[in-house]
């Protein structure tokens, strides 16, 4: 029971974000997600084209 009472006391000390802060944080998460999505897509595209170009240049040398 002491453990449960300790949890309840800690929950009373917790400060919860306001609705405005929650909305702001939500949109920040969406912005970061979009940023990293674009970053990964661009990195993937550069990697794919770089590897494809390298293989296309190396294949004639192997024949």
N, CA and C atoms as an extended XYZ file, in Angstrom:
189
Properties=species:S:1:pos:R:3:atomname:S:1:resname:S:1:resid:I:1 pbc="F F F"
N         0.818       -1.197        0.000 N   UNK     1
C         0.000        0.000        0.000 CA  UNK     1
C         0.862        1.261        0.000 C   UNK     1
N         2.027        1.179        0.657 N   UNK     2
C         2.914        2.339        0.706 CA  UNK     2
C         3.366        2.735       -0.706 C   UNK     2
N         3.608        1.730       -1.529 N   UNK     3
C         4.036        1.976       -2.902 CA  UNK     3
C         2.944        2.717       -3.685 C   UNK     3
N         1.699        2.269       -3.553 N   UNK     4
C         0.576        2.893       -4.252 CA  UNK     4
C         0.393        4.330       -3.776 C   UNK     4
N         0.505        4.561       -2.474 N   UNK     5
C         0.382        5.917       -1.937 CA  UNK     5
C         1.489        6.804       -2.481 C   UNK     5
N         2.683        6.260       -2.628 N   UNK     6
C         3.792        7.012       -3.193 CA  UNK     6
C         3.527        7.410       -4.636 C   UNK     6
N         2.933        6.497       -5.381 N   UNK     7
C         2.587        6.790       -6.777 CA  UNK     7
C         1.548        7.906       -6.841 C   UNK     7
N         0.540        7.828       -5.982 N   UNK     8
C        -0.513        8.846       -5.961 CA  UNK     8
C         0.072       10.210       -5.604 C   UNK     8
N         0.970       10.256       -4.647 N   UNK     9
C         1.599       11.526       -4.260 CA  UNK     9
C         2.426       12.104       -5.414 C   UNK     9
N         3.148       11.271       -6.132 N   UNK    10
C         3.938       11.743       -7.270 CA  UNK    10
C         3.041       12.253       -8.398 C   UNK    10
N         1.911       11.576       -8.606 N   UNK    11
C         0.984       12.027       -9.645 CA  UNK    11
C         0.399       13.396       -9.303 C   UNK    11
N         0.218       13.679       -8.019 N   UNK    12
C        -0.286       14.987       -7.604 CA  UNK    12
C         0.740       16.082       -7.878 C   UNK    12
N         2.022       15.734       -7.859 N   UNK    13
C         3.088       16.702       -8.106 CA  UNK    13
C         3.324       16.946       -9.600 C   UNK    13
N         2.770       16.071      -10.417 N   UNK    14
C         2.968       16.177      -11.864 CA  UNK    14
C         2.203       17.378      -12.410 C   UNK    14
N         2.884       18.145      -13.258 N   UNK    15
C         2.196       19.244      -13.943 CA  UNK    15
C         1.908       18.799      -15.371 C   UNK    15
N         0.671       18.872      -15.740 N   UNK    16
C         0.253       18.438      -17.068 CA  UNK    16
C         0.246       19.633      -18.006 C   UNK    16
N         0.560       19.410      -19.274 N   UNK    17
C         0.570       20.527      -20.231 CA  UNK    17
C        -0.847       21.050      -20.477 C   UNK    17
N        -0.900       22.309      -20.829 N   UNK    18
C        -2.193       22.897      -21.185 CA  UNK    18
C        -2.580       22.411      -22.579 C   UNK    18
N        -3.799       22.700      -22.966 N   UNK    19
C        -4.272       22.316      -24.294 CA  UNK    19
C        -3.427       22.991      -25.368 C   UNK    19
N        -3.094       24.262      -25.155 N   UNK    20
C        -2.272       25.008      -26.120 CA  UNK    20
C        -0.886       24.374      -26.259 C   UNK    20
N        -0.278       23.976      -25.154 N   UNK    21
C         1.038       23.346      -25.203 CA  UNK    21
C         0.961       21.987      -25.902 C   UNK    21
N        -0.109       21.246      -25.642 N   UNK    22
C        -0.272       19.938      -26.291 CA  UNK    22
C        -0.414       20.088      -27.798 C   UNK    22
N        -1.181       21.081      -28.222 N   UNK    23
C        -1.356       21.319      -29.661 CA  UNK    23
C        -0.031       21.723      -30.289 C   UNK    23
N         0.714       22.617      -29.630 N   UNK    24
C         2.013       23.052      -30.152 CA  UNK    24
C         2.973       21.868      -30.261 C   UNK    24
N         3.022       21.048      -29.212 N   UNK    25
C         3.913       19.883      -29.237 CA  UNK    25
C         3.519       18.893      -30.329 C   UNK    25
N         2.215       18.716      -30.533 N   UNK    26
C         1.734       17.824      -31.583 CA  UNK    26
C         2.243       18.278      -32.947 C   UNK    26
N         2.114       19.577      -33.229 N   UNK    27
C         2.551       20.075      -34.525 CA  UNK    27
C         4.077       20.048      -34.659 C   UNK    27
N         4.801       20.188      -33.564 N   UNK    28
C         6.258       20.053      -33.628 CA  UNK    28
C         6.640       18.625      -33.996 C   UNK    28
N         5.938       17.659      -33.438 N   UNK    29
C         6.213       16.255      -33.780 CA  UNK    29
C         5.924       16.016      -35.260 C   UNK    29
N         4.833       16.577      -35.766 N   UNK    30
C         4.503       16.432      -37.191 CA  UNK    30
C         5.584       17.084      -38.051 C   UNK    30
N         6.061       18.272      -37.659 N   UNK    31
C         7.119       18.954      -38.424 CA  UNK    31
C         8.398       18.128      -38.451 C   UNK    31
N         8.820       17.597      -37.297 N   UNK    32
C        10.031       16.779      -37.253 CA  UNK    32
C         9.861       15.515      -38.088 C   UNK    32
N         8.683       14.921      -38.033 N   UNK    33
C         8.433       13.711      -38.808 CA  UNK    33
C         8.544       13.989      -40.299 C   UNK    33
N         7.950       15.088      -40.753 N   UNK    34
C         8.029       15.455      -42.168 CA  UNK    34
C         9.474       15.752      -42.566 C   UNK    34
N        10.204       16.477      -41.701 N   UNK    35
C        11.604       16.794      -41.997 CA  UNK    35
C        12.426       15.525      -42.186 C   UNK    35
N        12.313       14.577      -41.241 N   UNK    36
C        13.105       13.361      -41.346 CA  UNK    36
C        12.632       12.460      -42.477 C   UNK    36
N        11.339       12.496      -42.787 N   UNK    37
C        10.837       11.748      -43.932 CA  UNK    37
C        11.486       12.261      -45.211 C   UNK    37
N        11.496       13.581      -45.389 N   UNK    38
C        12.119       14.177      -46.582 CA  UNK    38
C        13.611       13.864      -46.600 C   UNK    38
N        14.277       13.972      -45.453 N   UNK    39
C        15.707       13.684      -45.370 CA  UNK    39
C        15.998       12.246      -45.783 C   UNK    39
N        15.227       11.303      -45.285 N   UNK    40
C        15.455        9.894      -45.603 CA  UNK    40
C        15.160        9.617      -47.078 C   UNK    40
N        14.088       10.212      -47.620 N   UNK    41
C        13.757       10.007      -49.035 CA  UNK    41
C        14.877       10.549      -49.926 C   UNK    41
N        15.373       11.752      -49.619 N   UNK    42
C        16.450       12.344      -50.416 CA  UNK    42
C        17.716       11.503      -50.290 C   UNK    42
N        18.066       11.081      -49.091 N   UNK    43
C        19.258       10.251      -48.892 CA  UNK    43
C        19.121        8.928      -49.637 C   UNK    43
N        17.942        8.329      -49.591 N   UNK    44
C        17.703        7.071      -50.299 CA  UNK    44
C        17.836        7.267      -51.809 C   UNK    44
N        17.264        8.367      -52.321 N   UNK    45
C        17.331        8.644      -53.750 CA  UNK    45
C        18.780        8.861      -54.188 C   UNK    45
N        19.537        9.631      -53.420 N   UNK    46
C        20.955        9.868      -53.749 CA  UNK    46
C        21.738        8.563      -53.691 C   UNK    46
N        21.493        7.755      -52.668 N   UNK    47
C        22.203        6.473      -52.540 CA  UNK    47
C        21.882        5.554      -53.707 C   UNK    47
N        20.602        5.450      -54.042 N   UNK    48
C        20.196        4.564      -55.138 CA  UNK    48
C        20.813        5.006      -56.455 C   UNK    48
N        20.731        6.282      -56.749 N   UNK    49
C        21.283        6.777      -58.008 CA  UNK    49
C        22.799        6.676      -58.020 C   UNK    49
N        23.434        6.890      -56.901 N   UNK    50
C        24.887        6.764      -56.829 CA  UNK    50
C        25.336        5.337      -57.064 C   UNK    50
N        24.667        4.384      -56.450 N   UNK    51
C        25.025        2.977      -56.623 CA  UNK    51
C        24.725        2.533      -58.043 C   UNK    51
N        23.583        2.938      -58.578 N   UNK    52
C        23.226        2.576      -59.959 CA  UNK    52
C        24.246        3.141      -60.945 C   UNK    52
N        24.628        4.386      -60.743 N   UNK    53
C        25.619        5.002      -61.623 CA  UNK    53
C        26.961        4.288      -61.510 C   UNK    53
N        27.376        3.967      -60.309 N   UNK    54
C        28.655        3.275      -60.107 CA  UNK    54
C        28.633        1.904      -60.776 C   UNK    54
N        27.557        1.161      -60.625 N   UNK    55
C        27.453       -0.168      -61.243 CA  UNK    55
C        27.450       -0.038      -62.765 C   UNK    55
N        26.731        0.946      -63.297 N   UNK    56
C        26.698        1.131      -64.753 CA  UNK    56
C        28.073        1.479      -65.308 C   UNK    56
N        28.876        2.204      -64.548 N   UNK    57
C        30.228        2.538      -65.008 CA  UNK    57
C        31.189        1.373      -64.839 C   UNK    57
N        30.940        0.516      -63.881 N   UNK    58
C        31.845       -0.615      -63.622 CA  UNK    58
C        31.538       -1.828      -64.487 C   UNK    58
N        30.293       -1.999      -64.906 N   UNK    59
C        29.942       -3.173      -65.716 CA  UNK    59
C        30.733       -3.276      -67.013 C   UNK    59
N        30.933       -2.192      -67.769 N   UNK    60
C        31.732       -2.319      -68.995 CA  UNK    60
C        33.173       -2.744      -68.712 C   UNK    60
N        33.697       -2.400      -67.559 N   UNK    61
C        35.068       -2.779      -67.228 CA  UNK    61
C        35.176       -4.271      -66.944 C   UNK    61
N        34.093       -4.901      -66.522 N   UNK    62
C        34.125       -6.318      -66.191 CA  UNK    62
C        33.966       -7.215      -67.419 C   UNK    62
N        33.521       -6.653      -68.532 N   UNK    63
C        33.300       -7.468      -69.733 CA  UNK    63
C        34.553       -7.669      -70.508 C   UNK    63
